[in-house]
Amino acid sequence: MSKKITTRLSALSVAVTAAMAGLTVPALGQASETEWAGFVENATYIRDGRGLTKFRNTAQAEWSRQLQPVGAFSEVSFHGTLRATYDGVYDLNKNEFGEDAGGSVIIESVGLPAMGGPSFVPHGGGLGNTAVAGAFGLTNNAFVDDYGSRNPNDGMIVLGEELHEQGGGVAFGVPVRPCDVDSRGCLSGYLDQDTDDLRYPEFNDRWDVLREAYVDATMDLDSGSQLNFRVGRQQIVWGRTDLFRVLDVINPVDYSRNNIYDELEDIRIPMWILQSELRMGPTGVFDDLNWSVMWNFDKFRPSNLGSCSGAYNILDGACFFRGMKNLWDNGGTVANFAGNGTLATNFGPHQIGIRDVELPSWSLANTQLGTKLEGVYRDLTFSLNALTYRSQLPSLRGGTTIKDQIINPFTGELQSDGVPYLIAFDMVFPRVNLIGGSMDYYAEGIDTVIRMEAAYTEGEEFADTLSKDLYSESDVFRFVIGADKNIMIPALNKSRAFLFSAQIFGEHLLDHRAETATLGETGFAAWKSNHIATLLMKGWWMNDRLSPQLIMAHDFRAGATAVAPSVEWLADDNWKVTLTANVKFGDGARKTDDCRSCNPYDPFTNYGTAEHAGGTAGSAGLSGFEPTGRFRSGPIGMAQREDEIQLTVRYRF
Amino acid sequence: MMKKAYLSLAIAALSPTAMAVTLQDVENSFYPYKNGAPQVDGLSVGMVINKDNVEQFKANLDPAMYRFIAAGNYEMKVGATTSFDLHPNYVEATKARLGKVKLGEKVGQIEGADAGRPFVAEPDMNDPRAGEKLAWNFKYGYNWGDSAAIMPFYWKFRNMGTGKVERTLKFNFHFLNYTHRVNQDPKPALTPNPSNLFRGTYVQVVEPFDVKNTQLLIHRYEDDLKRDNAYLYLGFQRRVRRLSTGQVTDAFLGSDIMIEDFEGYNGRISDMNWSYKGTRNILMPFYNHNDMALDTETHKDQDGYQVVAFTGQGGCFPDITWQVRKVYELESASVDKNHPIGKRSHFVDAQTFTIPRTVSYDRKGDMWKTFTIGQSHPDFHLPANKGTGVSIDDSFSMIDLQANHCTTGQFKGQVDPTLSPAKKFTVQNLRASGR
C-alpha cells in the first residue's frame, strides 16, 4: 500500500531536476506530501540441465510529489524510482555462471580423421604455424601453434554448445567467466560485465539504481490547450502492442534480466529525455489531439544483450561477441576452417574476430529526436510517429572497413587497406530513421479490439555475405496486428471473462538479397520476411486473486515455439506469488553462410568453385550453425534449451 | 412481426399520455413527499427490522434485502423519510422542456431531451415504453450533477462467510457531463465536442501497488445508439488499451462489480429491454451521512471526513438508516443473449431517479447479485456539498449471493467542478497521468 509522508524532498534531487527543466526551485523549504510505494521481491529460476539461473533479490521504491506552481506552470510534480538488485546466482551456482564457469573445450576438425587424427582437437590443437609452414612452405605465416597463458584452454565453452553440435561448421572457444576473473574477449564498455556488475546490475557507472527521476510541468494556454514538459530520466512508450517493439524503440532494453520475457516496463533502460507535449484536447474533428516532441539527450546506450557469464543473453549474442573479440585479441582455434572447411585452424591475433566496439560518444549529433501526433478520431485512436535514433543493437562491419591492423595469417603481412570478405569486424551502432504509426479500433460486430502498429526504417544494417564488407543496409518494414477479445465461458467462470489476445508480428527486409552459390545460399543471414505469432489466454478467479495464464509464441521461419504457462496468486494486498514455466519447442539451430568460403586470401582460401574463378573473393556458400545462424533461429529458437521453472515472490509496501 | 412492434412503439411514443404533462406533474415528480411521507403500518422511525419482524414488512423490502434480513445477515435501521430536492436549475430545465420530449422510433432514440428530466408523468402500466422512459429519466438524471468526483473511493473485497477483507482498492472517480449541463458553466454544453459526447467517466486506481495507475475512461455519446468508447491504461504496461464490450460486463479489477453496474446501470438504453413493473413504497438506503456511524479506520484526512462504516454478515452491509420511499420497479433484460446477467430489477427512487437498489439474476433466473448504493443528503455531508442538490452516492455494497462474497464501497463524494475538468477526460490524460 502506498504511503504519504510529509517530508522535505531532497534538495539535491529537486535542484538537479528543476535545473534541467530551467525552473526555479519553489518547493525547497516547503513541506508537502510525498507519495511513495514499492516492493521487495525474490525471483528464483531453475533451468533444466543448468540448475539455478536466477536468485534475484530486488528492492524498488517509487515516489511522486506535487510541487508548487512555477510561473506559468500550474502543475508541477516530481517522480522517481529507485531499483536495487542482487542476483545470488553468481555466488550460488558459480560453476555455471560465475568465477568457476566453463572449462577446457574441444574443437571439431572433420577432415582430421582422414589424415589419421581425431575428429576433435583441444583449443590450440588446430592447424598451426608449424604445420602450415611445413605443408605449404609459408614460413612467415601467422598461424599459431600454442596460445600459452595468454589464451589458455580454460574457463571456456564452445560457442553455441548449449544449443547445437559443432556440426561441421564454425565453432570456437568463448571465455565465460566474468571480466574481472577473465578479461579475454571483454569489449571496452559494452557487454563487459564483471562479477559485481552481474550481481548488482543497477550499481554501474550509468547510475541505473536511479531508475527514473523526472519533473513534469504543465501550463494552460489561452487556447484551452496545455503545454507540458517532462524532463529527466524516464521511459517513453510508443505503440500499442505487447512483446514486440515496433514503435516502442526510444529506450533501449535490458535483455539480461529474462531474455524477451519480462515486462518491458521492467526492462526498458530509462534515458535522460526532454519531452514536450502540446495537449490540444478536443479540436476540429478530433476528440483528442496531442503533439509531442522527444529529445533523448542522454549519452547513447545500446540494449543490454546480457553477458556470456550470465544465464540470459538474447540470441547468445554476448557469447558470440566475446568469442569473436577474443579471436581478434588473442587468436583461437576455429573448427572446420582450413582445408576447404575441414580442419580446425589456429588463428593468431588480429586475423579474424571483432576488433573494436564504437560506442557513440556524447555529442549533439549523436542525440536522438522523435515526434508523435496522437489523437482520437471518432472510434479510432491513432498515432503518427517519426524518430531518428541510433540502433540499439550492434551492427558488424567487416571486410575492407577494418584497416591498418589486419594480419594476413598466410604471409604475416599487414593488410593496411583491409581485406574484402574478411571476417574481421568492428561493432557499430548506425543511425536509423523511423516513420510509423499505430491505431486501434473496436470492431463491434465481432466484439474485438483490433490493434495495429507499423514502422518503416532506413539505416539498419544486416550481415550479408554478398557484400565485401559483410554487411548491407536495408530498409525494413515491421508491423504488428493484434486482436483482443474477452470471452465469457460460464461453465468455467460466470462473472469474469477470459482474455484472448493474439498478435502477428511481421518483419520484411526490403533490400534483402540472397543468391544460390556452389556450396549453398549466400547473402543476408536474416530472413527476408518472417512472422511471429503470439497468443495470450488469461483467466481470473477468486476476485482476480488467482490468475492463470498461458502465453505462446511461434516464430514461423525459425520453426521455434515458446510456451509459458503461469499462475499468479495475490495472497492479499501485499503478497504476490507467481509460478511460471517457460518451455520451448522447435527446430533449434539454423545454418547460414558463415563465410568460411569467402576466399579473402586467394589462392590460400580458394575453394576451387566458380565463385572463386580467377581468384575472385566472395562466398561459395559453405554454411554452418555459427556464427550467424542465430539471426534465423531468433530469440526463441536460440533459447530452445533454456526450459525453466520460475518462482517469484513479491511483497509490496 | 417487426413492423407491428415498431408500430406499437410509435403509437406509444405519440400517445396522449406523453403529451399531456403539466407543471403539476413536475411538482409531483420532484417533490413526492410534499404532502407527507409514505406510511407503512407498524413501521416507525428508529425501529430495527430484523429476522424476527421482517415478515411484517416483506412488501416494503426488495426481495434480496428481505432474504438477507430473514436469514439474519443484516438488521435494517429505519430512518425518517426526507426530501432529497434536486438542484432547482435541473427542475427549471425540466419545466422549460415540458411536453417537448418524445421517444424516437427505436429504443435508444429520444427527441427534445437536452436537459432536465425527460418524462415527469407517472409511469403507466399500459404504456409499453414506460420502462424505457424511466430508464431515460435515470440516464439524464441529475445523478452527480454536471460534474463531481469521488476522491477517494475505497473498495473492499470481502469474504461474506468469514468477513475477511481480501483486497482494498483505493480509487479516484470523476464524472463530467458534456451536455445536459444546468448548473456549472459552461451551460448547456461543453465545446468543442466533435463526437457529441454526453458524459465522461474517469477512474484512477491509487492503491494497491499491483494495480496502481490503472485508469479507465468511458466516453458515452449523446446518440444512445452509438456504443461507448472505453479505454484502459495499465500502469505496468504504460499503455492505453481499448476496451471491448465484453470487458464492460466483466468483473472490474476482480471486484463483484462490472463496469456496466456503475451507478446502478452504466450502459446504453438501447442495450436493454426495459419493463416498468410497478410503483411501491419500499425501504431505500437514503440517509444523512453526518448522522451515521462512520468508519474511523479506513480514511482520515484534514477535513475530518470519515466514510460510512459497514456491518452485518461479512461486513457486507452499510451501517446506515433506511427510508420508506416511493420507488419505481424497473426491469432490464439485455438485448445481447450472451450477456452474463439474465435480468436486473432496478428499484428507482422516484424523486431523485437514482438507482439505490438493484437485484440481478443470472441467465438461469437465479438471484445472483444485489447492489446497494447508499444515498446521502448533500446538506448533511461535506460542507462543500451543501446546497448542491445532488443525491450523494455515499456507500455501496455489491453482494454475490452465489459466491457468498461482496465488494463494499466507501466514498468521499465531492461536487466540485475544479476536480473534474474536461482535460481529465481525454485519452491523452491517461498517458499523462500514468507515468
Interface residues (C-beta under 8 A of the other chain):
Chain A: M1 S2 A37 G38 F39 H79 E212 Q226 N228 Q235 V237 G239 R240 D242 E263 L264 E265 E277 R279 G281 P282 T283 G284 V285 F286 D287 D288 N290 E374 V376 R378 D379 T381 D440 Y441 Y442 E444 D447 T448 V449 R451 D484 K485 N486 I487 M488 P490 K494 S495 R496 A497 W540 M542 N543 D544 R545 L570 D572 D573 N574 K576 R652 F653
Chain B: F157 E166 R167 T168 P192 N193 P194 S195 L197 V206 E207 P208 F209 D210 K212 H219 R227 N229 Y231 F236 Q237 R238 R239 V240 R241 R242 L243 S244 T245 G246 Q247 T249 D250 A251 L253 G254 S255 D256 M258 N338 P340 D362 R363 D400 A403 H405 T407 A422 K423 T426 V427 Q428 N429 A432 R435
